[in-house]
Amino acid sequence: MLDDEGESGVPPARVPSVSSPSELTRIRLGRELQALYEPVLDESLDPRLAELMRQLEADRRA
């Protein structure tokens, strides 16, 4: 018969409970991420990658 320790006799790992971030924290994090990645969005895409993306899109539509 199995108990709380399972077949191996080792107790299962306990996962600590973590509360979700507050709305204010999520807003701040979103703003920080946007500021961090916005310059990347303004960069041009490598032509080879752009061509691969066009091919993938064409294959998806076919």
Secondary structure in CASP SS format (residue, H / E / C, confidence):
PFRMAT SS
TARGET T0000
AUTHOR 0000-0000-0000
METHOD secondary structure of the structure
MODEL  1
M C 1.00
L C 1.00
D C 1.00
D C 1.00
E C 1.00
G C 1.00
E C 1.00
S C 1.00
G C 1.00
V C 1.00
P C 1.00
P C 1.00
A C 1.00
R C 1.00
V C 1.00
P C 1.00
S C 1.00
V C 1.00
S C 1.00
S C 1.00
P C 1.00
S C 1.00
E H 1.00
L H 1.00
T H 1.00
R H 1.00
I H 1.00
R H 1.00
L H 1.00
G H 1.00
R H 1.00
E H 1.00
L H 1.00
Q H 1.00
A H 1.00
L H 1.00
Y H 1.00
E H 1.00
P H 1.00
V H 1.00
L H 1.00
D H 1.00
E C 1.00
S C 1.00
L C 1.00
D C 1.00
P H 1.00
R H 1.00
L H 1.00
A H 1.00
E H 1.00
L H 1.00
M H 1.00
R H 1.00
Q H 1.00
L H 1.00
E H 1.00
A H 1.00
D H 1.00
R H 1.00
R H 1.00
A C 1.00
END
